[in-house]
Amino acid sequence: MPRKVNPPIPQVSISNPQPKIQNQQSIYIATPVVSSKQSSQGILKWLEGIIPKNSKSDDEIRLITAKMDYTQLRDLLTAGNWKQADEETRRVMLAVARREKEGWLNGEDIDHFPCEDLRTIDQLWVKYSNGRFGFSVQKGIYQSLGGTREYDTKIWEAFADAVGWRLVFGEEEWWSGDIFYDYRITPKGHLPVGGLWGWLARHPVLCLLLSRRDL
């Protein structure tokens, strides 16, 4: 009688795979699915919150024009030397208009002051004060009060009060000076003013400046 032989039991190899170790430098961030329009709007809103309006990079501001080098003004503003920057503004404006000897600008000088130079001066002030100072800032305040090229006493005094150029104590009025170069307390639109002190007695001239369309 033949011997009964059990068939061999197949050997099964069971491996214990090692868990995959995630690269520690790899980070997965879940992001919501949004439309391209929503994404664009969100990015623009975020940028508006961190970038001051009207701010421009140095590459966009022309520091050297046909008439003047504004590098010194840029450096003073960058360092926060407001008084020196104010005095430099006066110097360059008189030089561009060729009125150093007179020390002040008249209406014709204002109307014919080069657009490029005026914009450079204004853009530098706006950029380095984070939108607090500059001729365009002053213009916005002046025109919001109803200011035009025509001088009006009430409007001008209201503007001077708003930017801190005039303080009234009872029946006395006092026009501010050097003590208002402290960035922490000066009102919006207070600077530049150093180049204007020679013009304050000529209010119509300032009305012309703050009504320039290129600001």
Secondary structure, DSSP 8 states (H G I E B T S, - for coil): -----------------------TT----------HHHHHHHHHHHHHHHS-TT---TTTS-SB-SS-B-HHHHHHHHTT-HHHHHHHHHHHHHHHTT-TTT-S--HHHHHTS-HHHHHHHHHHHHHHTTTSSSHHHHHHHHHHTT--SS--HHHHHHHHHHTTSEEEETTEEEE--GGG--TTT--TT--S-GGGGGGTT-HHHHHHHTT-TT-
